[in-house]
Amino acid sequence: MDIIHRARLLCAVVCFGMFICASCLDEFGDSTAVYIVTLKEPPTTHYYGQLRQNTTSFRLGASGGLSIHKPRNVSRKHRRYRSYIARVHDSLLKKVLKGEKYLKLYSYHFLINGFAVLVTEQQANKLSKRMEVANVVMDFSVRTATTHTPQFLGLPQGAWSQDGGFESAGAGIVMGFVDTGIDPSHPSFADDLSDKPFPVPPHFSGICEVTPDFPSGSCNRKLVGARHFAASAITRGIFNASQDYASPFDGDGHGTHTASIAAGNHGIPVLVAGHHFGNASGMAPRSHIAVYKALYKSFGGFAADVVAAVDQAAQDGVDIINLSITPNRRPPGIATFFNPIDMALLSAVKAGIFVVQAAGNTGPAPKSMSSFSPWIFTVGAASHDRSYANSISLGNNVTIPGVGLAPGTYNGTKYKLIAAIHALNNGTNVSADMYVGECQDSSNFDQDLIQGNLLICSYSIRFVLGLSTVKQALQTAKNLSAAGVIFYMDSFVIGFRLNPIPMKMPGIIISSPEDSKMLLQYYNSSLEVDGLTKRISKFGAVASICGGLKANYSSSAPQIMYYSARGPDPEDSSLDDSDIMKPNLVAPGNSIWAAWSSVATDSIEFLGESFAMMSGTSMAAPHIAGLASLVKQKYPSFSPSAIASALSTTASLYDKTGGPIMAQRAYANPEQNQSPATPFDMGSGFVNATAALDPGLIFDSSYDDYMSFLCGINGSSPVVFNYTGQNCGLYNSSISGADLNLPSVTIAKLNQSRVVQRTVTNIAGPEIYNVGWSAPYGISLKVSPTRFTIDSGKKQELTIFLNVTMNSSVASFGRIGLFGSAGHIINIPVSVILKISYNNTAN
């Protein structure tokens, strides 16, 4: 069959199946778009909501532990209802759009009752006017937002040791990852590394797709499920099957990386560029992984595909969902919480699933948060105590710092420096190729001049854009038999931050333009130029590279990274502040070693490697997903909000020196621009994995609480009905965000005074608690009672009185501490933004 005929046949099949190609788009027209349509009839979870309750009923069992009856498997009746809902969707579309062209991409039925469909704006309007239809929203795009961190978090001697060590950590828990897929061949996801039984949890019912690049046998008892979702992307004609892989296989690397951080096997050697950087482990190495690929290297992803992935994960029976992704823009409308992804996640929480999301990498500006809702556990990024530093020692006794996971020059020997632009072949000149100094083509250079010397190359914005690569420059240096390579930073690359890059030969990147000028000044001052020919007659500069393979450990960790998105949480697209604290917590997210896909192209410098070092809140979120699975393993009856409470109230406020955690405040020179972190930088603090397994008291919230909160937003009743099919009138009272039973208190606008209440439940033994607090500046604070005794399984109400003592529009922060006689300490951050001490109403 010829290629053209085969392509036409493929398009014909794809148009009327689950895929669509560019010629099909032409057939539909340029005015079409993907819309997410929700119906008023409730989804499956409303009929079979007892599959997994998210409200926790505490009952002490015979052993003293908490127990709850919670059936898990999806019944045959549910599968029949799923088929029924799909037929209802098809019938509605045929009825409303009779004789017109459209393409249904997904039927959602488990978390929301709706579908994604490719239609014109006029067709979308037709659908919105039907009495069966609750809501019609245009699809939107989303984006992707470890060897040592288990030790830094104290897992081997702490959380892991409490239940049989790493071989039991997370056993029976399934984590679902909505990301770029996974490389199933990686040893981090093998199931044969231990003799201990490793059964697939009976409550999980997911499947593994089988494709040519994800063949049968890719899944096992560790990787228990894998699917991909790309229908919305395909309708846009931007899906590249050869690059993006129409399967769960990870062509990007991001998904493999995040999955291994949370749940990768223990003790996997990290070998990169021929160097050994220790052994890797996930936070919960005995847990199981289910992959729902909805993001892709070439374009990111779309909400319709993400909602389909989340819906399927919930239906399959995952215990935890990790989303290392964020929307590309704040959702429009009356509140950021009302968007298809967050509302689907609300239903996931109702089904008992703990949801973790990255805060976003848009810091350090205030209100840069990209994860909004109180039922989602939002994670910011902090440093940990390990770093890799490199340096170069010049012949003038000046040492310049840099980066590069590279060996040093032999025994500190100094070698001659040769700049690439001074070692050109006779047929090459800078005027013909202004980028020749980036060392991308060895044929441009004189090998006799460079051999045995250190080659100096420029690092420009082209490296940031991927037009030039360090890997190619290293290949050039190798071809020319250079002793090593030095990159200096172009003066136009301002404030750009580099992760350490692996190099097989001695090398360094001087990441500061100022330090680069220092190198070049020394180099140029050491040149001798022939007065007649104007040619360089002698290269006098020498240097040695110290090497960056050895890890250094700092006592100033953790620090909040400059890129980690900050609160306050924006309530709407106008950036009004909400009464919700975001982020919830911070975790290690900077310079994280984790598994890497064998063909990953997200970082060209790690192409072909099995591990990569990456940074971002994307790396922080799976740390929390993994640690949450340890909490879930110990307390199977915990609701999502109870897990969130355990992680939050036990968080640390201090770095390794005992001083306050610091937050980086600037993109350029962040280490020199720091101040103590606030709850809008770090939420409740830095995660304490061991303490989270013994929180003492917990704050619990239910689905009905979140619904009351949504109904309390001005003008929200019709929107709530559109998304949930539930009438706000069913709820006796609506509440504000400050009234939710969260382990924090945030008030965006405090007019004179306010009283808020919190309820704690004791999951430990009987204990006496003393209550202390520090008030935010401009606020007087009081908590009642100041002392209480609480028995196991009992509740205690706390009343918090706040009074403004001075006008201020600057946020201020305080804390409430509950100090138990058995050693439990409960930390409750308090944040108040606008403070009004008197009525200022104009007459």
C-alpha positions in Angstrom: 0.0 0.0 0.0 1.5 3.4 -1.0 2.0 6.0 1.8 -0.6 8.5 0.5 -3.3 5.8 0.2 -2.4 4.6 3.7 -2.6 8.1 5.1 -6.0 8.7 3.6 -7.3 5.4 5.0 -5.9 6.2 8.4 -7.6 9.6 8.4 -10.9 8.0 7.5 -10.6 5.5 10.3 -9.5 8.2 12.8 -12.2 10.6 11.9 -14.9 8.2 12.9 -13.1 6.5 15.7 -11.4 7.9 18.8 -8.7 9.9 16.8 -8.9 12.7 14.3 -6.2 14.0 12.0 -5.5 17.4 10.3 -7.7 16.6 7.2 -10.6 15.9 9.5 -10.1 19.3 11.1 -10.4 20.8 7.7 -13.7 19.0 7.3 -15.0 20.4 10.5 -13.8 23.9 9.8 -11.7 26.5 11.6 -14.5 27.7 13.9 -14.6 24.5 15.9 -13.3 24.1 19.4 -13.5 21.5 22.2 -16.1 22.1 24.8 -16.6 20.3 28.1 -20.4 19.8 28.7 -21.8 18.7 32.1 -25.3 17.5 32.6 -27.7 18.0 35.5 -28.1 14.3 36.1 -25.6 13.2 38.8 -22.5 11.1 38.0 -21.8 7.6 39.1 -20.3 8.6 42.4 -23.6 10.2 43.5 -25.4 6.9 43.1 -22.6 4.7 44.3 -21.0 7.3 46.6 -20.5 4.7 49.3 -17.7 3.1 47.3 -15.3 5.3 49.2 -16.5 7.9 51.7 -14.4 11.0 52.2 -15.9 11.8 55.6 -14.2 9.9 58.3 -16.2 8.1 60.9 -13.9 7.5 63.8 -14.4 4.2 65.7 -11.8 2.5 67.9 -11.3 -1.1 67.1 -10.3 -3.9 69.4 -6.6 -3.1 68.9 -7.1 0.5 69.7 -6.8 1.7 66.1 -9.3 3.5 64.0 -11.6 1.6 61.6 -14.2 2.3 59.1 -16.2 0.1 56.8 -15.4 1.2 53.2 -16.3 -1.1 50.3 -14.0 -0.4 47.4 -14.8 -2.4 44.2 -16.9 -1.1 41.4 -20.0 -3.2 40.9 -21.6 -4.6 37.7 -24.5 -2.3 38.4 -22.1 0.6 38.2 -20.7 -0.6 34.8 -24.2 -0.8 33.5 -24.9 2.7 34.6 -21.7 3.9 32.9 -22.9 2.4 29.6 -26.3 4.0 30.2 -24.7 7.5 30.7 -22.7 7.1 27.5 -25.8 6.3 25.6 -27.6 9.3 27.1 -24.7 11.6 25.9 -24.9 10.1 22.4 -28.7 10.5 22.3 -28.5 14.1 23.4 -25.9 15.1 20.8 -27.9 13.4 18.0 -31.1 15.1 19.1 -29.6 18.6 19.5 -27.2 18.5 16.5 -29.2 16.4 14.2 -27.6 16.2 10.7 -24.7 18.4 11.8 -21.0 17.5 12.1 -19.6 17.0 15.6 -17.1 14.7 17.3 -17.6 13.4 20.9 -14.2 12.8 22.5 -15.0 11.5 25.9 -18.0 10.5 28.1 -17.3 11.4 31.7 -19.5 9.5 34.1 -17.7 8.7 37.4 -16.8 12.1 38.9 -18.9 14.3 36.6 -21.7 13.5 34.2 -20.7 15.1 31.0 -18.7 14.8 27.8 -16.1 16.6 25.7 -17.1 17.4 22.2 -15.7 19.1 19.1 -18.3 21.6 17.9 -18.7 25.1 16.6 -19.6 28.0 18.9 -23.1 28.0 17.5 -23.5 24.3 18.3 -22.1 24.9 21.8 -24.8 27.5 22.3 -27.4 25.1 21.2 -26.2 22.6 23.7 -26.2 25.1 26.5 -29.8 25.9 26.0 -31.0 22.3 26.6 -32.7 21.7 29.9 -30.6 18.6 30.4 -27.4 20.6 30.2 -25.9 22.3 33.3 -22.7 23.8 32.0 -20.7 24.3 28.8 -17.0 25.4 29.1 -14.4 25.8 26.4 -11.4 23.5 26.9 -8.2 25.1 28.1 -4.5 24.2 28.1 -2.4 23.0 31.0 1.4 22.5 31.5 3.8 20.5 33.6 4.7 22.7 36.4 15.7 11.1 44.3 18.8 9.8 45.9 19.1 11.8 49.0 15.7 13.3 49.9 14.6 10.2 51.8 17.6 10.7 54.1 17.0 14.5 54.4 13.3 13.8 55.3 14.5 11.2 57.9 12.6 8.3 56.4 15.0 5.3 57.0 15.2 5.9 60.8 11.7 7.5 61.0 8.6 6.8 58.9 9.9 3.7 57.2 11.1 2.1 60.4 7.6 2.3 61.9 6.2 -0.4 59.7 8.8 -2.8 58.5 11.3 -0.6 56.7 11.4 0.4 53.1 10.2 -3.1 51.9 6.8 -2.3 53.5 6.6 1.5 53.0 3.3 2.2 51.1 2.3 -1.4 50.7 -1.3 -1.7 49.4 -1.6 1.9 48.3 -2.1 2.8 44.6 -0.9 6.2 43.4 -2.3 7.6 40.2 -0.1 10.0 38.2 -1.7 12.4 35.6 1.4 13.3 33.7 3.4 12.6 30.6 3.4 8.8 31.0 6.1 6.4 32.1 9.0 4.3 30.9 8.0 0.8 32.1 11.4 -0.6 31.4 13.1 1.4 34.1 14.3 -0.6 37.1 12.6 1.9 39.5 9.3 0.3 38.4 10.3 -3.4 38.4 8.3 -5.8 40.6 11.0 -8.5 41.1 13.5 -6.8 43.3 12.3 -8.4 46.5 11.2 -11.9 47.7 8.4 -10.4 49.7 4.8 -11.0 48.3 3.7 -8.0 46.3 0.1 -8.5 45.3 -1.9 -6.0 43.3 -4.4 -4.4 45.7 -7.8 -6.0 45.2 -9.6 -2.6 45.2 -7.8 -1.5 42.0 -9.5 -2.4 38.7 -7.4 -0.5 36.2 -5.9 -1.9 33.0 -2.8 -1.5 30.9 -3.1 -0.3 27.3 -1.1 -2.4 24.8 0.6 -0.6 21.8 3.7 -1.2 19.8 5.7 1.2 22.1 4.0 -0.1 25.2 3.8 -3.8 24.6 2.2 -6.5 26.6 4.1 -7.2 29.8 4.9 -3.5 30.3 2.8 -3.5 33.5 3.5 -5.7 36.5 2.7 -5.8 40.2 4.4 -2.5 40.7 3.1 -0.6 37.6 -0.5 -1.8 37.8 -2.2 0.4 35.3 -1.4 2.6 32.3 -3.6 4.6 29.9 -3.3 7.7 27.7 -5.7 10.5 26.9 -5.1 12.7 23.9 -8.4 13.2 22.1 -8.6 16.9 22.8 -5.1 17.4 21.6 -5.6 15.3 18.5 -8.6 17.3 17.4 -6.4 20.4 17.2 -4.1 18.7 14.7 -1.0 19.2 17.0 -0.5 15.6 18.1 2.6 14.1 16.7 2.4 10.3 17.2 6.1 9.7 16.6 7.2 12.3 19.1 4.4 12.3 21.6 3.6 8.5 21.5 0.0 7.5 21.3 0.4 5.3 24.3 1.3 5.5 28.0 5.0 5.6 27.1 6.8 8.7 28.3 8.6 10.5 25.5 9.1 13.6 27.7 10.7 12.3 30.9 8.6 14.4 33.4 6.1 11.6 34.2 8.8 9.0 34.8 10.6 11.4 37.0 7.6 12.3 39.2 6.4 8.7 39.5 9.8 7.5 40.7 10.0 10.3 43.3 6.8 9.2 44.9 6.9 5.4 44.5 10.2 4.3 42.8 11.9 1.2 44.0 14.5 1.4 46.8 18.2 1.2 46.1 18.4 1.8 42.4 21.9 3.0 41.3 22.0 6.4 39.8 24.5 6.2 37.0 24.7 9.4 34.8 27.4 10.2 32.2 29.5 7.3 33.6 29.4 8.7 37.1 27.7 7.1 40.2 25.6 9.5 42.3 24.3 7.1 44.9 21.2 5.0 45.0 17.6 6.2 44.4 14.4 5.5 46.3 10.9 6.8 46.1 9.1 8.1 49.2 6.9 5.0 49.4 8.9 2.3 47.5 6.4 -0.5 48.2 3.4 1.3 46.8 1.8 0.8 43.4 1.7 3.1 40.4 -1.1 3.7 37.9 -0.3 6.1 35.0 -2.8 8.3 33.2 -0.9 10.1 30.5 -2.6 13.4 29.5 0.4 15.7 28.9 2.9 15.6 26.0 6.3 17.0 25.2 5.4 19.1 22.2 2.3 20.9 23.4 1.6 20.3 27.1 -2.0 19.2 27.6 -5.7 20.2 27.7 -8.3 20.2 30.4 -10.7 17.8 28.6 -7.9 15.1 28.5 -6.9 15.8 32.1 -10.6 15.5 33.3 -10.9 12.2 31.4 -7.7 11.0 33.1 -8.8 12.0 36.6 -12.3 10.4 36.0 -10.7 7.1 34.9 -8.2 7.1 37.8 -11.1 7.5 40.3 -13.1 4.8 38.6 -10.0 2.5 38.7 -9.7 2.8 42.4 -6.5 4.8 43.0 -6.0 6.1 46.6 -3.9 9.2 45.7 -3.8 11.3 42.6 -0.6 13.4 41.9 -0.9 16.3 39.5 2.5 17.9 38.8 0.6 20.2 36.3 -1.1 23.6 36.5 -3.4 25.6 34.2 -1.8 28.0 31.8 -4.1 30.8 33.0 -6.3 31.5 36.0 -9.8 30.2 35.4 -12.3 32.9 34.5 -15.6 33.4 36.2 -16.8 34.3 39.7 -14.1 32.1 41.4 -11.0 30.2 40.5 -12.4 27.1 42.1 -15.1 26.7 39.4 -13.2 25.0 36.6 -13.6 21.5 35.2 -10.4 20.1 36.6 -10.9 21.4 40.2 -14.6 20.3 40.2 -13.7 16.8 39.0 -11.1 16.7 41.8 -13.8 17.7 44.3 -15.7 14.6 43.3 -12.5 12.6 43.6 -12.1 13.8 47.1 -15.7 12.9 47.8 -14.8 9.4 46.6 -12.0 9.3 49.3 -9.0 10.1 47.0 -6.3 12.4 48.4 -5.3 14.9 45.6 -1.9 16.5 45.4 -1.0 19.3 43.0 2.1 21.4 42.3 1.8 25.1 43.2 3.4 26.2 40.0 6.8 27.6 39.0 5.7 31.3 38.7 7.2 32.6 41.9 8.4 34.6 43.7 5.7 37.2 43.0 2.7 37.4 45.4 -0.6 35.8 44.1 1.4 33.7 41.6 -0.4 30.5 42.8 -1.7 28.1 40.2 -3.5 25.7 42.5 -6.6 27.1 44.1 -9.1 24.9 45.8 -9.2 23.9 49.5 -9.9 20.3 48.7 -6.6 20.1 46.7 -3.3 19.8 48.7 -1.0 22.3 47.1 2.8 21.8 47.4 5.5 24.4 47.0 9.2 23.7 46.3 12.1 24.0 48.8 15.7 23.2 48.6 17.3 20.2 50.5 20.7 20.1 52.0 22.6 18.5 49.1 24.1 20.5 46.2 26.8 20.0 43.6 29.3 22.9 43.2 32.1 23.2 40.7 34.8 25.8 40.3 37.7 26.9 38.2 41.1 28.1 39.6 42.8 30.6 37.3 46.5 31.2 37.0 46.2 34.6 38.8 45.0 32.7 41.9 41.3 33.7 41.4 38.7 31.0 41.9 35.4 31.3 40.1 32.4 29.2 41.0 30.2 27.4 38.5 28.1 24.3 37.8 28.6 21.0 36.1 28.4 17.4 37.2 31.9 16.8 35.8 35.3 15.5 36.8 38.1 18.0 37.5 41.4 18.2 35.6 44.0 15.7 36.6 45.5 16.3 40.1 44.8 20.0 40.0 47.1 20.4 36.9 46.6 23.8 35.2 46.1 23.7 31.4 46.3 26.4 28.8 43.0 28.3 28.0 42.0 28.6 24.3 38.9 30.5 23.4 36.9 28.9 20.6 36.8 32.1 18.6 40.6 32.2 18.6 41.0 28.6 17.3 39.0 28.8 14.1 40.1 27.1 10.9 41.2 29.3 8.1 37.9 28.8 6.3 35.8 29.9 9.3 35.2 33.4 10.7 32.9 35.0 13.2 31.3 37.3 10.7 30.0 34.3 8.8 28.8 32.5 11.9 28.2 34.7 14.9 27.4 31.6 17.0 30.6 29.7 16.2 31.9 30.4 19.7 29.2 28.0 21.1 31.3 25.0 19.9 28.6 23.1 18.1 30.7 21.9 15.1 34.2 20.6 15.5 34.9 21.1 11.8 35.1 24.8 12.5 38.2 24.6 14.7 41.9 24.0 14.5 42.5 20.7 16.4 46.3 21.3 16.7 45.6 24.5 18.7 43.0 23.0 21.0 44.4 19.5 21.6 45.4 19.1 25.2 44.1 22.5 26.3 40.9 23.8 27.9 38.4 25.0 25.3 36.4 28.1 26.2 32.9 28.2 24.7 30.1 30.8 25.0 26.7 30.0 26.6 24.0 32.1 25.0 20.2 32.3 25.0 20.4 29.7 22.2 21.2 27.0 24.9 18.1 28.1 26.8 16.0 27.7 23.7 17.5 24.4 22.8 19.2 25.6 19.6 22.6 24.8 21.0 23.4 22.1 23.6 26.1 21.4 26.1 26.2 17.8 25.0 27.1 18.9 21.4 29.8 21.3 22.7 31.2 18.4 24.8 31.3 16.3 21.7 33.2 19.0 19.8 35.7 19.2 22.7 36.1 15.5 22.6 36.6 15.4 18.8 39.3 18.0 19.1 41.0 16.2 22.0 40.6 19.1 24.4 41.6 18.5 28.1 38.2 20.0 29.1 35.7 22.7 28.3 34.7 25.9 30.0 31.4 27.8 29.3 31.1 31.5 30.0 27.7 33.1 30.3 26.7 35.6 27.6 26.0 39.0 29.1 22.5 39.0 27.5 21.5 35.9 29.6 20.4 37.7 32.7 19.2 35.9 35.8 19.0 32.5 34.1 19.5 29.6 36.6 21.2 26.4 35.6 20.7 22.9 37.0 24.0 21.0 37.2 24.6 19.3 33.9 26.4 16.0 33.5 29.7 16.0 31.6 31.9 13.0 30.9 35.0 15.2 30.6 36.4 17.9 32.8 34.0 20.9 32.4 32.3 23.8 34.0 29.6 26.4 33.2 30.2 29.8 34.8 26.6 30.7 35.4 27.1 34.4 36.4 27.8 37.0 33.7 29.9 39.0 36.2 32.1 36.0 36.9 32.2 35.3 33.2 33.6 38.8 32.6 36.3 38.1 35.3 37.4 34.9 33.3 37.5 36.8 30.0 39.4 39.7 31.5 42.1 37.4 32.8 42.2 35.4 29.5 42.4 38.5 27.3 45.1 40.2 29.5 47.2 37.1 29.1 47.2 37.0 25.3 50.3 38.2 23.4 49.5 39.6 19.9 52.0 40.0 17.1 52.3 43.7 16.3 52.7 43.2 12.5 50.2 40.3 11.8 47.8 41.2 14.6 47.6 37.4 15.3 47.8 35.9 18.7 51.4 34.7 19.2 50.9 33.3 22.7 48.1 32.1 24.9 49.3 32.8 28.4 46.2 32.1 30.5 46.0 28.8 32.5 43.4 27.2 34.8 42.4 24.0 36.4 38.8 22.7 36.9 38.1 21.5 40.4 35.2 19.2 39.4 31.6 18.9 40.6 30.9 15.2 41.2 31.1 15.3 44.9 28.0 16.4 46.8 28.2 19.2 49.3 25.8 19.5 52.3 24.4 22.7 53.7 23.0 23.4 57.1 20.8 26.3 55.8 18.3 24.0 54.2 15.4 24.0 53.5 14.9 27.3 51.7 11.8 28.2 49.7 12.9 28.4 46.1 12.5 31.6 44.1 10.4 29.9 41.4 7.9 28.3 43.9 4.5 30.0 43.4 3.3 32.2 46.3 0.0 33.1 48.0 -2.3 34.6 48.8 -4.6 32.4 46.9 -6.4 34.4 44.2 -10.2 33.9 44.5 -10.9 35.1 41.0 -9.3 36.4 37.8 -9.4 39.9 39.2 -6.9 38.7 41.9 -9.2 39.3 44.8 -7.8 37.3 47.8 -9.6 34.2 49.1 -9.8 33.0 52.7 -7.8 29.9 51.8 -4.1 29.4 52.6 -1.9 28.4 49.7 0.4 26.6 49.4 -0.5 24.0 52.0 3.0 22.8 52.5 6.5 22.8 50.9 8.7 19.8 50.1 12.0 19.1 48.4 11.8 20.3 44.8 15.2 21.6 43.8 17.9 19.5 42.1 16.1 16.2 42.5 17.6 13.0 41.1 14.9 10.6 39.8 14.2 8.1 37.0 14.3 9.3 33.4 12.7 7.9 30.3 15.2 6.3 27.9 14.1 8.5 25.0 13.1 11.6 27.0 13.7 14.9 25.3 12.5 17.3 28.1 16.1 18.0 28.9 18.5 17.3 26.0 21.4 17.1 28.4 20.0 13.9 29.9 19.1 12.3 26.6 19.8 8.6 26.7 20.4 8.7 30.5 18.3 6.6 33.0 18.3 9.3 35.6 18.0 13.1 35.5 18.3 16.0 38.0 15.3 18.3 37.7 13.9 21.2 39.7 10.4 22.6 40.2 7.2 22.3 42.2 6.5 19.3 39.9 9.2 17.5 41.8 7.9 18.7 45.2 4.3 17.4 44.7 5.2 13.7 44.3 7.3 13.8 47.5 4.0 14.6 49.3 2.0 12.1 47.3 4.5 9.4 48.4 4.5 10.5 52.1 0.7 10.7 52.0 0.6 7.1 51.0 2.5 6.3 54.2 -0.1 8.1 56.2 -2.9 6.3 54.3 -1.2 3.0 54.9 -1.0 3.6 58.7 -4.5 5.1 58.9 -6.6 3.4 56.2 -9.8 5.2 57.4 -8.4 8.7 57.1 -10.4 11.0 54.8 -8.4 13.2 52.3 -8.7 16.2 54.7 -7.5 14.1 57.6 -4.4 13.1 55.6 -3.9 16.8 54.7 -4.2 17.7 58.4 -1.7 15.2 59.5 0.9 16.5 57.0 0.1 20.2 57.8 0.0 20.4 61.5 3.2 18.5 62.0 5.3 20.5 59.5 8.6 22.1 60.5 9.1 25.8 60.7 12.9 25.7 61.1 15.9 24.8 59.0 18.7 22.5 60.0 20.4 25.2 62.0 17.3 25.8 64.1 16.7 29.2 62.5 13.5 30.2 60.6 13.0 28.8 57.1 14.1 31.5 54.6 12.3 32.3 51.3 14.2 33.4 48.2 12.7 36.7 47.1 14.2 37.4 43.6 14.9 35.5 40.4 18.3 37.1 40.0 20.8 36.3 42.8 18.2 34.5 45.0 20.7 33.5 47.6 21.4 37.2 48.3 17.7 38.1 48.4 16.1 36.2 51.3 13.8 36.8 54.3 11.9 34.6 56.7 9.2 32.6 55.0 5.5 33.3 55.7 2.5 31.0 55.3 2.1 32.5 51.8 5.5 31.2 50.9 5.5 27.8 52.7 2.0 27.2 53.9 2.2 25.3 57.2 5.9 24.7 56.8 8.3 22.0 55.5 7.0 18.5 55.6 8.0 16.3 58.5 7.3 12.8 57.4 7.9 11.0 60.7 5.7 13.4 62.7 2.9 13.2 60.2 2.5 9.5 61.2 1.6 10.5 64.7 -0.3 13.8 64.5 -2.2 13.5 67.7 -5.1 15.7 66.6 -6.6 16.1 63.2 -8.9 18.7 61.4 -11.5 17.0 59.3 -13.7 18.4 56.5 -16.3 16.7 54.4 -17.7 17.1 50.9 -20.7 18.9 52.3 -18.4 21.4 54.0 -16.7 22.2 50.7 -20.2 22.5 49.1 -21.3 25.0 51.8 -18.1 26.9 51.1 -18.8 27.1 47.4 -22.4 28.1 48.0 -21.1 30.9 50.2 -19.4 32.6 47.3 -21.6 35.6 46.2 -23.6 34.6 43.1 -22.4 31.1 43.0 -25.6 29.1 43.3 -26.2 28.6 39.6 -22.6 27.8 39.0 -22.6 25.2 41.8 -25.7 23.7 40.4 -24.2 23.6 36.9 -21.1 21.7 38.0 -22.6 19.4 40.7 -26.3 19.2 39.9 -26.9 20.1 43.5 -29.0 23.0 44.8 -27.4 25.3 47.3 -30.8 25.5 49.1 -30.1 21.9 50.3 -27.4 23.2 52.6 -28.7 24.8 55.7 -26.0 27.4 55.8 -23.2 28.6 53.6 -19.7 29.4 55.0 -16.7 31.4 54.0 -13.2 29.9 53.5 -12.2 31.1 57.0 -15.0 28.9 58.4 -13.8 25.7 56.8 -12.4 23.3 59.3 -8.8 23.6 57.9 -5.6 23.4 59.9 -5.0 27.1 59.2 -6.8 30.4 59.5 -6.7 32.9 56.6 -8.8 36.1 56.4 -8.5 38.2 53.3 -10.4 41.2 54.8 -10.9 41.6 58.6 -13.4 44.4 59.4 -12.9 45.2 63.1 -13.5 41.7 64.5 -14.3 38.1 63.7 -14.8 34.8 65.5 -13.9 31.5 63.7 -14.1 28.0 65.0 -12.1 24.9 64.5 -12.8 21.3 65.6 -10.1 18.8 66.3 -10.4 15.0 66.7 -8.0 13.0 68.8 -6.6 9.9 67.0 -4.1 9.2 69.8 -4.5 8.3 73.4 -6.0 10.6 76.1 -4.0 13.8 76.4 -4.0 17.2 78.0 -3.3 20.2 75.6 -2.2 23.7 76.4 -3.0 26.4 73.8 -0.6 29.2 72.9 -0.5 31.8 70.2 1.4 34.7 68.6 -0.9 37.3 67.0 -0.4 38.8 63.5 0.8 42.4 63.6 -2.2 44.7 64.0 -4.4 42.0 65.4 -5.3 40.9 69.0 -5.9 37.2 69.1 -7.4 34.9 71.7 -8.3 31.2 71.7 -10.7 29.5 74.0 -10.3 27.1 75.8 -6.6 27.7 76.7 -6.4 24.2 78.1 -8.4 21.0 77.5 -8.3 17.3 78.1 -9.4 15.0 75.2 -10.0 11.3 75.1 -9.3 9.0 72.2 -11.7 9.5 69.3 -13.3 12.5 70.9 -13.7 16.0 69.5 -12.8 19.4 70.9 -14.1 22.8 69.6 -11.7 25.8 69.5 -13.0 29.3 69.3 -10.6 31.9 67.8 -11.3 35.6 68.5 -9.6 38.2 66.2 -9.8 42.0 66.7 -8.1 44.6 64.5 -6.0 47.1 66.5 -4.7 49.2 63.5 -5.6 49.7 59.9 -3.3 48.0 57.4 -3.4 46.5 53.9 -0.2 44.6 54.4 -0.5 40.9 55.2 0.6 39.9 58.7 1.0 36.5 60.2 0.8 34.6 63.5 0.4 31.1 64.8 -1.6 29.0 67.2 0.1 26.1 68.9 -1.6 23.2 70.7 1.0 21.5 73.0 0.1 18.0 74.2 1.2 16.3 77.4 2.3 13.3 75.4 4.5 15.4 73.1 2.1 16.2 70.2 2.5 19.7 68.9 -0.2 21.1 66.5 0.8 24.1 64.4 -2.0 26.3 63.0 -0.8 29.3 60.9 -2.9 32.5 61.0 -2.8 35.0 58.1 -4.7 38.3 57.9 -4.4 40.6 54.9 -6.6 43.7 54.9 -7.3 45.0 58.4 -9.9 47.7 59.1 -10.1 48.9 62.7 -13.2 51.1 62.3 -16.2 51.6 60.0 -15.2 53.7 57.0 -18.5 53.9 55.3 -19.1 57.2 53.5 -22.4 59.0 54.5 
